[in-house]
Amino acid sequence: MSHTAVTSSATSKTRTQRLAYQISDFLMSNLAMAIYNIVRYYLLQDLITQQGFKSLCAFLSDNMVILGQVCFPVAMMGIYWLSGYYNNVYRKSLLQEATTTFASTFVCMIMVYFVALINDTVIDHFLNYEILLALWVILLACVYPLRLIITMHEKRLIAQSQIEFPALIIGCDSKAQKFATELGNLKDKLGYSVTGFVNINNDNNAPTQIGGLPVHNFNEIETVCKQRGITDLIVVPQGKDMDNILHTLNRLFPFNLPVKLLSDEKTDLFLSRGRLDTVYGTPLIDISSSNITECETNLKRTSDILFSIIALIVLLPFLAIIAAIIKIGSKGPVIFKQQRIGLHGKPFTIYKFRTMVVDAEADGQPKLTSLDDNRITCIGRILRKYRIDELPQFWNVLRGDMALVGPRPERQYFIDRIVKRAPQYTLLQQVRPGLTSFGMVKYGYASSIESMVERMRYDLIYIENISFATDLKIMIYTIWTVVTGKGL
């Protein structure tokens, strides 16, 4: 099975819709700043006149005002992006849109105040509050209505079936057929268009068609997704075996499409580990995404990028010294490269300082590291003790293969063995693997499949409680681990 991302015909529509929101926000933010500068002039006319501006035209022509008119809307676009508003342009509720807009414009107002207004000499504090309130009201009055118009237009197109989300139902029993009918009845609200079913177990007795729609074998999924522009894979659990459900999810993640799970009495396990996708009809759980807000998702990725850039620049001389010591201490390359499995089962190359002899796996059999492993070099033992060997992974974080915090990435060889014993390992692929993790700070390195399963429990706890604040706590614990040398 290919791990290449499955392309969708909806991609261009999504980009167009996102661009419409972005252009709208940029234009309205510019308009808001222009209106605000006019309002500000009249609210502070006496003070502004004392500064030498004899007219509104003179004030608006000032270099600092023009600079603010150019720069602030750009900075506001950054805040709108961080709010997560552009992450999912089609699946947002009106309430979510309103709360996100209120919060992001409030942050924009605070930004403008601390950058431009805090130096205004206004003795009347009540007038200060008036200025701030005016800015917020103007931003809301300009940005929100056009956002709402675009969203309502989008919902009308969905209701008229001009925008559809082609979906495959993973399952082919009567329950799957019933749910497909339910989705059809809710098409004007959710936009799902069921194009077929999947016989996940390749059961020879399964029907070839259900309600006039084809039933595909599992090995046809990738081809069908590409041909029909599938946007969602919806799993309707068959039987009562939870392990079977988890194995099914594990097989679907590599297609890099949203995987939705029908909620019932057997899937309550996932309610705290996935994002609720819809409240219409029978609830769907987006099991391919962690239960973290869009805003925190963007903050997490932004902090990953900034921290990695700073770390690579600051640590460059230290990294060069370590590289020289490794080169002098033993034969072989300085950097160790290995394929690991990341977000949604996608493989990537991980980079570490080499801590073992070159032929550590000369027989081709993957091996885990033990406490007294004689394959570890002398300098390698020190590097592993203080986790220095992990520093090149800042490059993986910068590239987007990894995050600063997340479950540790494993090789496919070990994942296959872990999943046989603990199918819930599948859930860890909801997020990017991390340079450090809750499992690493609480358990440490694993030297056997059993210990990897034990460490996995901590990472599942992390998935349940994932947040930007949780990441900060784990980073602090990691720094303490490095300082005290509690690594292997």
N, C-alpha and C positions, 0 to 999 in steps of 0.2 A: 504493500500500500504506500502510495506516495505521500510525503509529508508537506508537499508544496501547497501553499495557500490556494484554496479554491476560489476562483474569481466569480463575481456576481454581476449580473446585468444591472442590479440596483446601485452599484458603486458610483456610476456617473451621476445618477439622480441624487444620491446622497451628497456628493460633492457640490452639485448645483444648489441644492437646498441649503447646505452649510454656507456656501458663498453668498446666497441671498441674505441670510441672517447677518453675516459679517459685513457686507456692504451696507445693509440697513443700519447696523449698530454704529459703523464708522461715520456715516453721513449724519445720523441723528446725534451722535456725540459731538460732532463739529458744530451742528446747529445749537445744541444745548450750551456749549461753551460761548458761542457768539451771543446768544440771548442772555446768558448769565453775566457776561462782561457788561452788557447794556444795563441790566438790573443793578449790578454792583456799582456802576458809575452813579446812578441816581440815588442809591441807598447811601453812598459815601461821597456824595458830590462835594460837600464842603472840604472834606479831607483831601480828596483827589484834586480839587481846585488849588488848594494850598501847595500841592506838589508840582504845580506849574501847568496842569492840563486845563485849559480854559474852555474846552468844548468836548462833547462826546467823541467827535471825529478825531480830535487830537489824542484822546485817551486810547481809542481803538487802534490808532496808528503807532502807538508806542512799541518799541522793539520787544520789551518784556511781555507785553500783552499779546503781540503777534507770536512770540516764541511759545507762550502758553497755549495759544489757539492751535498751533501746529503740533506741539508735543503731547499735550494732555489727552487728546482723542486717541493717539497711538498707545499711550500708557493705559488708557481705559480699555482698549482692545485686549491688552495683556491680562487685565483683571477679569474681563468677560471670559477669556479663554480659561484662566485658572479656575473660574467658577464652575467649569464643566458644562456650560450651556451648549457648546458646539459639539460635545462628544456624541450625543445621540439625538440627531435632529428630528427623527420621525417618531420616537417612542416616548416623548415627554408629555406629561399631563399638564392641563392648564394651571393647576395649583402649583406644580413644580416650576412651571415657567414664571409664575407670579413671584413665588418666594425667592427663586434664584435671581430674578431681576431686581427685586427690592434689596436683597443682600449685596449684590455686586455694585449697584449704583450707590449704595451707602458707603461701601469701601472706596469707590471713586471719589465721593465727596470728601472723605477723610484724607485721601491722598492729596487732593487739590488744596485742602486747608493747610496741611503740614508743609507742602512744597511752596505754595504761593501766598497764602493768606495770613500765615502766622506772624509775618513781619508787619502786617498792616497795624498801624497805631490807632486802635479803636478803644476809647476809654469806656464807652457804653457796652458792657458785656452782653446785654440783651440784643444789641444790634449785631454783635458777632453771631449769636444764635440765629438771628433772622437771615444773615448772609448764608450760613451753612444750610439752613432749612430751604432757602430759596434755591440753592444749587441742587440739593437733592430732589426737590419737587420738579425743577426744570429737567433734570436728567431723566426722572421717571416719566414725565409728561412727553418727552421726546422719544425715548428709547422703547418704552413698554408698548405703546399703541401699535407701532409698526411691527414689532415682534408678534403681537397678538394677531394682527391682520394676516401675517405670513402663516402663522400656525393654524388659524381658522381656515385659511385657503387650503392648506395641506390636508386638514381633516375633511374638508368638503371633497377633495380629490379622492381620498381614501373611501369615503362613503359612496362615491360615484364609481368606484373600482377603476379610476384612472391611475391610482397608485396602488400596487399590490406587492405583497411580500410572499413569493413562492416558497412553500414549505414542504418538507418530506416528513411523513409520520413514520417514526421508527417503531414498527409493530404492525401486525396484520391480523389481529383477532377481532372479535366483535366489539371489544372495548375501544380499540383503535378506530374502528368504523364509526362508532357512536361519537367519539370525540371529534372526528373529522366533520361529522354532520353539525356538531355544536359550533366548530370554528366557522363553518359555512354560514350558519345563522348569525354569527357575530362579525361577518366580513366587513360590514359597513362601519364598525367601530375599531376592529383590530387590523383589518387589511390582509389577513392571512389568506392565501390561495393554495389549498392543498393540491399538489400535483401528482402525488402517488404515495405508496406505502413501501416499507422495507421489511423483508423477511430476514430479521437479524440472525436467526438460528439456522437459516437455509433449510427449513423444514420442507421436505418433499411433498407433504400433504397440504401445504399452505395454498390458498387460492392464488390464481394468476391475476385476478382483478377483484377490486372491491368498489362497488358503486360506480363502475365504469372507469375507475382509475387503476393504473398498472401497479402490480406488486413486484418490486425489484429485489434481487439478491443483494447481500451486503457488498460484494465486490463490484457492484455497478454504481455505488453511491457517487464516487468521484466523477464519473462520466456524466451521470444524470445532473449533478450539481452544476457542472460547467455548461451543459447543453441548455438547461432550463433556468439558469440564474438563481438557484436556490439561495435564500437568505437565512433560513432557519431550519434546524433539525429538531423535531419535537419527539421526545421519547415518551411513549405510552407503555408503562411497565407491564410486562407479561409474567404471570405466575407470582409467587410469593417469595422468591429467592432474592434477597437484597444483594448478595454477591454477584448474581447474574446481572442486575441493574448496573452495578459498579463496573463490571467487565464491559458492558455495552458502552457506557460513557467513556471508558478508557479507549475504546476502539474508534469513537467518534471525534475526540478532541483533535487528532492530527489533521482533520479537514479544515481547521481554523475557521469554523462557522459557529455562530451562537447555538449552543445546545440547550434546549428548553426541556424541562422534565415536568410531566403532568403530576400534580400534587394529589396524593391519596393517602390512605392510612399506612401504606408501606414506605412512603417516601418522606415521612416527617423528619427523618434524619437530616434531610437537606435544607429544611426551612431556615436553619440558622447559619448555613454554609453557602447559600446561594442568594441571588437577588430576585425578589418577587418581580416578575415581568408584567403581569396584568392582573387586574382584579375583576375583569369581566368574565362571567362564566366560571368554569373550573380554573383555579389559579395555576399559572405556569411559573416554574422556578428556573431562572437563568443560571444553570449550573456551570456554565463556562466562564462566569464572571464572579468575582468575590463580592462579599457583602460590604462594599466600601463606596462612599459617595463619589460622584463624578469629580467634585471639587478636590477631595482628598487624593483621588487617583492622579489628577494633574499636579497637585502639590508634591506628591510622592515622586513622580517622574521628574519634575523640575528640580527638586532638591537632589535627586540622584545625579542629574547632569551637572549641576553647579558644584556639588561636593566632589564629584569625580574629576572635574577639570582642575579644581583647586588642589586636590590631593596629588594628581599626576604632576602638576607644576612644582608644588612645594617639595614633594618627595623625590623629584628627579635626581638630584645629586646622591641621595641615599640609595635609590634604586640602582644607580650606576655602580656604587661601591659594592653593594650586595652582588651584582652581576659579576664584577671582577673577582670577588672572593670565591664565588661558585666556580668560575672558569678556572681559577688557579687550583682549587681544592679537588676537583675531579674531572675526568674526561666526559665530554658530551656537551650538548647545548645548554645554555643558561635557562632558557624558557622551556617549560614543559607544556605541550599541547595535547589536548584530549577531547574527544567528542562527548558532550553531555546532552541531556534532554531538558528543554526549557518549557516556556509557556505553551500550553496546548499541545505538548508532545513534539514541539519543533526542535530538531537537533541544532547545536551550535558548538563552536570550538572554544574551550575554556583555556585561559592562560594562567600559569603559575610559575614561580621559581622552581627549578628542578631540585628536589630534595632526595631523590633516590638514584641509584646507579642506573646507567643507561639501559641495561638488559633486565630490568626489574620484572618484566613479564615476557621473558624470552620464549617461553613455551606457548605464548599466545592466549593463555588462560587468565582472565581478569582476576585480580586478587585484591582483597581489602588489606589495609594497613593495620598491623598489630602493635602493641606497646613496645615489644622487643624485636621489632622487625629489623633483620640484618641488611635489608635492602636500602635502608635510609643511610645517607652519608653523614659524616660528623657535622658538617655545617648545616645539613638538611635537618638534623634533629633540633638544632637551635632555632632554625627558621620556623619549623612546625610548632615548637613550644610557644613561640611568641606570635604565631600566625603571620609572620612576615612573608611566608611563601605565597600568601593570598593577595598580596598588594597588586600584582599585575592585573588582577581581575577588575580593578577600577576601569580598565580599558573595556572589559566586557560590559560593565555598567554603563559607560558612556555610549557604547554602541547600541544599547537597548537589549542585549542578550540577557542581562541580569539586572537586579535592583540592589540597592545597598542592603535591604532587609527582605528576606523571603526564604522559603524552604531551600535547603542546599540541593543543587542539581546532581543527579546521579547518572550513571551510564545505563544504557538500555538493558545491558546484560543483568544488572542488579535490579532494575525496575521490574523486569519480567518475573524475577523470583520474589520480589517484595509483593507484587500484586497477587500472586498465587496464594500468599499467606494472609495478606491484608489488602483486599481490593479497594478499601477506602483511600489508599495512597493516590488513587486517581484524582481525588479532590484537590491535591496539592498543585495540580497543573492549571488551576484557575488563575494563578498569579505567576509573575516572573520569579525565577529562583533568585536567591540572594547571596551576596558576599558573606553575610552573616545571617543567623536565624535564631529563633527562640529555641529550637532544638539544639543548636550548637552551643548556646550559652548555658542551657540547662543540663544537657547531656554530654555534649562534646563529640569527638570523632567516634565513628562506629567501626567495629572490627569484625562484625558478622551480620548476617541477614537478620538474626533475632534482634541485635542491638539497633539495626537500622529501622526495624519496625517499632521498637521502643521509642527511638528518637522521633519517629514520625508522629507519635501521639502529641508531642509538644508542638509540632508544626501544624497539626490540625487545630489545636487550641489557638494558635496564631491566626489561622484562616478565619476562625469564628469571631475573633476579636480584632481583626485587622483595622488599623487606623493610623493616621499620621502620628498621633501621640504614642501609640504602641511601638511604632518604629523607632521613635526617639529613645524610649526606654531600653529597647534591645540594643541600640547603638551604645548607650551608656554602659550597659552590662558587658558589651563586647570590648569596649576600651578597657574596662576593669580586668577582663580576662587576659587581654594582651599585656597590660602592665604587670599583672601578677604571674604571667607565664603559665597559665593553666591549660594551655594546649597540649597536644600529645608530645 
